[in-house]
Amino acid sequence: MTVNQAVAKRVANLLKARQITQYRLAKNAGMLHQTLDSIMQGKNKTVTFSTVIMLARGFGITLLEFLDDPLFYYDNIEID
């Protein structure tokens, strides 16, 4: 799985767990809804570190909490 796919899956899991919409997350994170939608649909091929920070802030969690998931373990991520 790519980093972008892992980020999208982590976001989907947190959205479900916290029962919030993509639109609400985008607003909380200070990003355009289209940007988040592109990430979730796999259209965005370059999720930046700053975007991940914004997503964590949008969920009201730390960056470490966002990344603390097996999705981001070395064995699960494809590195080019």
Secondary structure, DSSP 8 states (H G I E B T S, - for coil): --HHHHHHHHHHHHHHHHT--HHHHHHHHTS-HHHHHHHHTT------HHHHHHHHHHHT--HHHHH-SGGGSGGG----
